[in-house]
């Protein structure tokens, strides 16, 4: 009988295995035309090929053993919860360079095999309806897998793949009278730590039914926020008139329409007469979509509106309570109760150095919102031809009003999926590589308080400017001290050092290594370089003699030029083996590396100094491209490694780490014991 293999590393051909696997590999050997050696091992499967020896003699036939140049792998796909085999799963294997790919369907016991594999590292993945994608070495839903080594003439056995069932969030949306709210939009965001900042990534959306109920499935294990956003999108009627006359749209219009389609799938940017919502109370503006439920006026007849609501009943993600989703579990009973607030009106003008600025995106969000990403705005609109903008039905409160061009928003958003038609954000695109200039680089912010009473805010003047310009030079210096010309498409980023600070656009190094970033707001930033050539790493960055590896770059009103960014192909590295509580090497580990000392001033760690690596099947790990300095290194359980970059988690992990010093050209050996998960 076949029995599911334990979650251990894949055994190579020289390791004893169980009878079930022997039967499977014996069957595979017959398929491959190999002859097995004694039971208990799966080694030396060599094809017996008759050859004729000179002098030729029909009566004398000898056998030789030619070299086998391919390998094979045998494994099983199991349910991570029950350990039972998963039948009908599609298993794929590809070489790590992506050149060769094979696919198989598991049998009724979840078993699979692949033959004729080229030696080297391969990646094995598995998919099945009702499960998250699985991979060899993946120990948690959404976690990192491991490559598996295939050797010539050998069968790698017990390549087990665990499949995790997704989680589910369900609940109801009700109004202030506890009556169900029909067709309300509910969004689920996953809390993810990126570059030391907690970001919200949309993971699912649903509409409530006639009972006010909603259900979002297919969620990876993790912490999520649940909310009913209330983003109001409008555009001037002149925008549609311009589209009708020219037949084209700007990037700003495309972005706004794309958000309208996300909020209301029935939305089509045709004409004001057919757009859902029609003309709103702002005047010559059109409401894009109908995402916000309509609230009843109060007893005095004043207009009321529903603000965004996040579980368990707050109006900003900053104070929302996360819902922890486990694999295969449903978190039910998440109730969102909408409570009306007085509706305020806000209008004004956007003014630049040369006067009013038209066709600029203006958005508002609560000033307590520390993650003002796209989709979390209270409202967004475009400025009209005279630079005017207006918002209606805005809940009372204190807000940040921000104006930017679409290209500036897209550059700052980084990997956000914006789907702005007609604008390419491919780093290879000349339009993208050009420094931001003119209206696209404009940026401005202001704070305003809306009471929702008769003294609505009108006449706000939002001044925008190109912001500061940050420029410098990227150089590549190899191990012999020779300078090499930079490769095109390298991306230079400035990441805000404080939560809630406005992100800066990206810059692109040209063929000489020169880069320029425009529209940078005053603040403190960490410098990063992306799309670096293989084998090269960020070695150092300096501005006016200040080492930007140790502290952020200070940007004020004036331009910052003369930055020196150096890449090197020779850096330090950390290698070693992770052992479990039993003293044996373990693959159930993620090794994390962080600066030895906490950041000064209570900020966050420079993301370029934070590294991690999965332990391989034999417990080995390697972290390459490490800048010189003092670090803490430790191994934690892979099952608990999803949020290790969270600043709160880093603080506790740093106290548990082993102190090491990394120097250029030096490989530091650090054999580690698996530490506690949390």
MITIDREN-625512 format. One record per residue (C-alpha): z, y, x; residue in one letter. Coordinates in steps of 0.1 Angstrom, whole numbers, plus 5000, padded with zeros to 4 digits. Layout:
BEGIN
ZYXa;...
! end
This chain:
BEGIN
500050005000x;499250355011x;502250585014x;502150955020x;502751045056x;505651275065x;504951635074x;504651565111x;502051665136x;498851465135x;499151165159x;496551095184x;494950765190x;497650645214x;500550685189x;501750385168x;501150445131x;502050265098x;500249975083x;498650185056x;497050415081x;495950115102x;494149975072x;492450305066x;491450355102x;490249995104x;487950055075x;486850375092x;486150185124x;483949945106x;482050235091x;481650395125x;480650065141x;483650055163x;485649745172x;489449785170x;492049685196x;495249515187x;497149635156x;499649915158x;497350145179x;494150325170x;492750365205x;489750245225x;487450205195x;484250155215x;480850055202x;479549725217x;475949785225x;473749505239x;471749605269x;469349405291x;470149375328x;467349365354x;465649145363x;464649105327x;465448765313x;465348695276x;468048435280x;470548655297x;471948935276x;474949135288x;477149405272x;478249735285x;480450005270x;478750345269x;480850655267x;481750775231x;481151145227x;482551205192x;485851165175x;487251115140x;490251215119x;492051045091x;494551205068x;495851275033x;496251565009x;499651554991x;501451764965x;504051964985x;506651934958x;506451564950x;504751424981x;502251234961x;498651214970x;496251454953x;493051284941x;489751474939x;490651754964x;487851894984x;488651875021x;486552075046x;486552055084x;484852295108x;484952355145x;487052655154x;483852845164x;482552775129x;479352595140x;479852245125x;481252185089x;481751875069x;483251815034x;484851515017x;486551454984x;489851264985x;490150924969x;492550834941x;495450824966x;494651154983x;493151005014x;490251145034x;488451095067x;485751255089x;483651095116x;481151215142x;483251515151x;482551705183x;485551725206x;487552045205x;489752235181x;488952205144x;490352365112x;490952155081x;491452305047x;491752155012x;491252294977x;492052164942x;492252324908x;495752414900x;496852454936x;496752724963x;494452654992x;496052425017x;495452375054x;496552145081x;499852285095x;500452515066x;504052485056x;504252745029x;501952885002x;499853155018x;501153065053x;499253015085x;497552685093x;497052525127x;493952395144x;493852025151x;492451875184x;489651615182x;489051405213x;486051205222x;486350835214x;489650875195x;490750875159x;493351145151x;495550995123x;498151135099x;496551475094x;498551565064x;497751865042x;500351995017x;499052174986x;501452424969x;501252504933x;501052874925x;503753074907x;503653244874x;505153564860x;505353614822x;507153844798x;506654104771x;505954484769x;507854674741x;508255034731x;511355234726x;511955064692x;511554724709x;508354674690x;505554494709x;502954714727x;499554564722x;496754574748x;499054724775x;497954674811x;500454484833x;499954474871x;501654244896x;501954374932x;503054164961x;505454334986x;503754285020x;504854425054x;501954565073x;502454735106x;506154775099x;505654945066x;506254775032x;502954805012x;502154694977x;499054474973x;497754414938x;497954034931x;497054004895x;496654194862x;496854104825x;496654264790x;499354204764x;498454014732x;499354094696x;502953984704x;503154214734x;503253914757x;501453874790x;501153604817x;499853624853x;499253304872x;497953204906x;500653384926x;501553284962x;505253244969x;506853584978x;508353894964x;506554084936x;506854404916x;505954394879x;504854714862x;502854884834x;501155164853x;500055474835x;497255624855x;495255884837x;491755944850x;489556244840x;486456404852x;484756744844x;481956734819x;479856914845x;480056604866x;478156404840x;475756684835x;475056684873x;474556304872x;472056344843x;470056604862x;470056464897x;470356084890x;472856044918x;476656034922x;478856144951x;481355914968x;484156094949x;482556024916x;481955664925x;485555614935x;486855764903x;484455554882x;485455244901x;489055304893x;488155364856x;486355024855x;489454864870x;491755014844x;489454954815x;486754684820x;484854824790x;484355154807x;480755244817x;479955584833x;477155674808x;477656004790x;480756184776x;479756084740x;480155704747x;482955694772x;486155544758x;488555824750x;486056094746x;486956444755x;490656494760x;492856794754x;492356934789x;489157104777x;485757034793x;486856704807x;486356344799x;488956074798x;487855764818x;489355464802x;492155424777x;494855264798x;497955444786x;499455364751x;499755664728x;503255784721x;504355944688x;505356324690x;509056394688x;510856544658x;509956894668x;506256804670x;506056824708x;503656574724x;505156274741x;503756034766x;504655704783x;505255714820x;504655424843x;507355164839x;508354904866x;510754614861x;513654644853x;512954984837x;512355244864x;509455494868x;508755444905x;508155144927x;510755284951x;513555174927x;511854864912x;513554524916x;511454254932x;510753924914x;510953634938x;508253374930x;508553014943x;505752764945x;505052594912x;507652794893x;507353034864x;509453344863x;509553424826x;511353684805x;510253984825x;510554254799x;509054604803x;510354854778x;508255174776x;510255494769x;508455814759x;508956144779x;507856494771x;504156554780x;503456834804x;500257014813x;499157104848x;496157304860x;495057504890x;492457554917x;491757394950x;490857654976x;489557595012x;488857835041x;485657945024x;486857964989x;487057714959x;486257354967x;484357154941x;483956774937x;487256704955x;489656434943x;493056554931x;495856314924x;499456344915x;502356094920x;506156104918x;507656254949x;510055964951x;507155724954x;507255584990x;503955384986x;501455624970x;498555384973x;495455394951x;496355274916x;499855414916x;498955764908x;500255934876x;496756094872x;493556164892x;490656394885x;487856584902x;487656954908x;484957134888x;482257364902x;484757654904x;487357444922x;489557404890x;491357094880x;493657004851x;495956724840x;497256674805x;499956444791x;501856414824x;505456294820x;507956554830x;509256514866x;508856624902x;505456544917x;503356554948x;499856704942x;497356594968x;493656674973x;491256484995x;487656374998x;486656014991x;485755945027x;489056075038x;490855855013x;488755545023x;489355605060x;493055635054x;493255335031x;491955105059x;491354765044x;491654865008x;488854734986x;487455064972x;483854964962x;482455314966x;478755284960x;476455464983x;479055505011x;479255245039x;482555185056x;481154935081x;482255045116x;478754995128x;477355245103x;476455575119x;477655765088x;481055595091x;481355645129x;480656015127x;483856225128x;485056355094x;483956715090x;483556975063x;484756905028x;485356535035x;488056625060x;489856865036x;493456775029x;496256945011x;499656874994x;502057064973x;505256974954x;505757084918x;508257014890x;507056964854x;509557004826x;507456904797x;508557214778x;506657514767x;506457644803x;503657414814x;502457474849x;499157664850x;497557844879x;498757624908x;496757714939x;496357414962x;495257524996x;493357265016x;492257265053x;490457035077x;493856955092x;494456895129x;491856725151x;493056445174x;490656345201x;490656145233x;489055895256x;489155515256x;488655345289x;488354975299x;489654875333x;489454515344x;491654315368x;489854445399x;490354805388x;486754855378x;485955075349x;483654935323x;481755115296x;483355085261x;481754875235x;480655045202x;482555005170x;486055035184x;488355185157x;491155425166x;493855465139x;496855685134x;499555505114x;502355725099x;505655655115x;507555745083x;507255585048x;505555805022x;503756015048x;500056085042x;497855835061x;495355975085x;491655895086x;490255655111x;488155745142x;485455555161x;484855555198x;481255625208x;479255465236x;481155685262x;484655595247x;485155935232x;486855945198x;487756215173x;489856205142x;489756495118x;491856595088x;495156475103x;498156615085x;501256735104x;503556445112x;504456155136x;501955875141x;501555555160x;498255505178x;496355185174x;492955055186x;491154785165x;487854595169x;488654555206x;486354325226x;487553965230x;489853925260x;490854295261x;494054455249x;495654795245x;497554855278x;498655215274x;498255535256x;499355885267x;499256235254x;500356525276x;502256285298x;504056115268x;503955735267x;502755655231x;503955305235x;507555415234x;507355695208x;504955825181x;502456105186x;503556435173x;500856625153x;501356985141x;498957255129x;497157275163x;494557025175x;495656745198x;493156665225x;493056485258x;494556155247x;494155885272x;493855525259x;493455245283x;492354885276x;492854605301x;491754235304x;494854155324x;498154185305x;501453995304x;501953685283x;504853475269x;504553095267x;506852815260x;507952525237x;509952545206x;512452265199x;514352185167x;517952095162x;517151735173x;515851865207x;512351755200x;509251985200x;508552115165x;505652285147x;507852425120x;508252745139x;506953095143x;507753275175x;508253655171x;508353915199x;509754265195x;510954555217x;514354485231x;515854815219x;515554945183x;513355255178x;515055585185x;515755825157x;516055555130x;512255515127x;510255195128x;508954985156x;505555065171x;503354795155x;501454745188x;504754605202x;505354345175x;503754005180x;503953655166x;502553315172x;502752975154x;504052685174x;501352415178x;501652045168x;503551975201x;505752285198x;503752495223x;503252865217x;501453145236x;501553525230x;498853695251x;498054055257x;501654185259x;502154535273x;504754555301x;508254615289x;511554465278x;511454245247x;513454005225x;511853675217x;513053405192x;511753125171x;512353115133x;511352865106x;507752905096x;508852875059x;510853205063x;508353395084x;506453575057x;508353905060x;509653905095x;508054255102x;510154415074x;512354675093x;515454535076x;514654185088x;513754305123x;517154455127x;518954125122x;516353925142x;516654155172x;520354055176x;519453685177x;516553715202x;516453625239x;516053915263x;512953895285x;510954135307x;507254125307x;505154265336x;501454305340x;499753995354x;502853795347x;503353485325x;506953465312x;508153115302x;510553095273x;511652755260x;513252825226x;515452655201x;514652705164x;516952985150x;518253015115x;515553115089x;517253425075x;
! end
